[in-house]
């Protein structure tokens, strides 16, 4: 009785994993993004009706695509076990809300924009980058806390030392932290901050260079190191899931070695029993 269902489920699963189908979905997502961008130009207002038809067609395509992916699962709840599937489902569902003829046109346009984010869920490399970013946030938080402490200390010192140079830059600790943020971004910091300060305090360059050294060369590299470490781990997990790559080969070799070791253990046990 379940054979017809299994047959259709297998067909939908093959369609979902088909590279041509995935390429078509990615192309439609890009077209959807271009349609949203085109609506920001006044020249396209005369094609509003045509663009609305295209938008409806894109929405219908996304609905069919998400239904195919849901039908490809053996159990419907398996579809919602993956976070990226939930994300796609919410984006597609939200974009189907009829808001064009209401006072919430802006919300409808914003929902259409978020469909571009589906590129992240469709491309494995982008999924890896986003997952690495979110997983590195807790570890980066400690580095950010240490950066805030250094910012606070330097801002307090700068407010005490350079208060009489320019009150708009060093008047209090809050203004001093904003000034240091400008220094950290290297945005016109020399002409606007460094040189006026050096006119009053010749050795103030030590203050700024030490701050830049800590911020740009140490903390920034620590952030990059954390992200690269997490990305390497995520890449290893992706290779293990796909069964391709160096990590998958090493995992396969380890499995083969374990099986050989178990076989040798069983053979030794049989030989010992025979000798007895």
N, C-alpha and C positions, 0 to 999 in steps of 0.2 A: 504493500500500500504506500510505503514511503519512497518507493523507487522513482516515480515521476518527480517528486520533490527533490530527491538527491540529484537527479539528472539536471534539473533546472538550476539547482544550487551550484553544481559543478560548472555549468556553462557560465553563470554569472561570475564565478570565481576566476575562471580563465579570462573572461572579458575584463575583470578588474585588474588583473595582473598583466594584461596585454600592454606592451610598450606603446603601440600606436594609440590605444585608448588613453593612456596616461599623457602622451604628447598632445592629443586633442584637448584634454582637460586643461593642461597648462596653457595652450594657445587661447582657449576661451577665457581663461582668467586674465591673460594679458589684454585680450580684446575688451573685456569688461573694464579693466583699468583705463584703457585708452578712451572708452566711452565716457567714463566719469571725468577724465581730464578734458575731453572735448566740450563738455557742458559748461566749462568755465570760460569759454570764449564766446563773445557776443556774435561772432560771425556764424556760429552753428545754430543760432536760434531759429533760422528758417528751416532747418532740418530736424526740428524738435520732434515732430510726429514720427519721422523715420527712426530717430534715435530711441524713441520710446518703444517702438516695435522691436528694435534690436535688443533693448534692455529686457523686455519681456521674454524674448527668445533665449537670452543668456540665463535668465532666472529659471526658465523651464528646463534648460539643459542641465543646470546645476541640480535641480530637483530630481531629474531622471538619473543623473550620475550618483547622487547620494543614495537613491533607492536601489540602484544596482549594487553599490557597495554594501548596503544593509542586507540585500537578498543573497549576497555571496557568502555571508556568514551562516554556519550551521545552526547557530542559535542567535536570535536577535540581540540578546543581552551581551553576547560576545563583542558586538560592534561598539557598545558603549563602555567596554572595559578599557579602551585606549583613549587617552586624553586628546589626541589629535583628531580622532573621529568625533568626539563630543564637540570639539572646537569647530570642525567643518559643519556639523549638524546645526549648531547654533547660528553660524554665519549664514547658511542657506535659509534656515527658517526665518531669521530676522529680515533678510532681504525680500522675503515674500509678503511681508506685512504691507497691505495697501495704504500707503500714506501720501501718495502723490497728489490726490485731490483733496487733501485736508490741510489744516494749518500747520502740520508738522512735516512740511516738505524738506526742511533742513535736516531733520532726523532721518528721513528716507534717503537723502543723498549721502549722509554720513554712513548709513548702513551699507550702501552700495560701495563706498570706499573700502570698507573693511573686507570686502570680498577679495581684494588684492592679497591679503594676508594668507589666503589659501595656498599661495605659492609655497609658503613655508612648510605646510603639511604635505604637499605633493612631492617636494624635492628632498631626498634623504639627507643630503649634505646641509641644507638649510635647517632641517630638523635637528641635526647634530649640533650645529652652531647655537641654535636657540636653547637646546637642552643644556649645552655646556655653559651658556651664559647664566641661566637660572640656577644651575647647580654650583656655580662659582660665586654667586652673590653672598652666601653666608660667610665664606672665607674672605671675600673681598671686604666684607663689612668690618672685620677687625683691622684691616689695613686702612680703611676709611676712618675708623675711630682714631687710630694712631695719627693719621694725617690731620684730623680735626684738632687733636691735642697740640701738634706742632704749629698749626695755624694759630691756635689760641695763644700759645706762648709767644710766638713771633709778633702777633698783633698787639699783645700787651706791651712787649718791649718797644715796638714801633710807636705805639701811642704815647709812651712815656718819653721816648727820646726825640721824636720828630713832631711833637704836638705844635711847636711854634713855627714849623716850616709851612704847613698847609693844613688848616683845620678841616677842610673838606675831605682830605685824605686820611689824616691821622687824628682827627678830633676826639674820637672815642674808640673803644675796642671793636665795635661793629663796623665803623667806617674803615678801621685799619684792616679788618679781615677782608672786606670788599677790595681794598687796595691790594692786599696780598693775592687775592684771587686774580686780579688783573695782572699782577706780576707772574703768577703761575701760568697764565695763558699766553704770556709773552706778547700781549696786545698793547703796543706803544708804551711799554713799561719804562723803557730807558729815558725817553724824552719827557714823559709825563710824571714819572715817579723818581727815577734814579738821579738824573742830573740836577733837578731842583733841590733834592736832598743833599747831594754832594757839595752844592754851593755853600751850605751851612755846616755840614759835617763831612769832612774830606774822607774819612775812613768808613763811611756808611756803606760803601760797596761791599765790605766784608759781610755785613748784615744781609744784603740782598743776594749775594752769590752763595752764601751758605744755605739760605732758604731755597734758592733755585736748585742747588745740588741735592738737598734732601727731597724736594718735591719731584723734580723732573727726572732725576737719575736713579733714585732709590725707590721711592714709593711707586712711581709709574712702572718701573721694571718689575716690582713685586706684583703689581696688578696683572701685568702681561704674563708673568710666570705662572700665576694662579690659573688664568684663563687657558694657557697652553697646556698645563698639566691636566685640567679637566677635559679639554678637547681631546687630548691623547687617550684618556680613558674612555671617552664617548666613542671615539673612532674604533677602539678595540672592541667595545660592545657591539657596534654596528657591523664590524667584520664577523664577529661570532654569530650574530643573528642572520646575516646574509650567507654565511658559509664561504666567504671569499676573503682573500688577503692573508697577510703573514700571521695575524693573530689566530685566524681560523685554522691555518695549517699547523701551527704549534699546538692548538687545542686538539686537533685530530691526531697528531703524533703522540701527545700525552695519553689520549684515550687508547690508542693502539698499544702503547707501552704498558698501560695498566692491564689491558686484556692479555697481553703476552705474559706479564708477570703472574696474573691469576691462573693462566693455563700452566705455567711452570710450577706454580704452587700445587695445583691439583695433580700434576704428573709426579711430583716428588712425593706427595701423599700416597698415590697409588703404588709407586715403587716401594715405599717403606712398608705398606701393608702386604705387598707380595713377598718381600724379603722375610717378613715375620711368619 
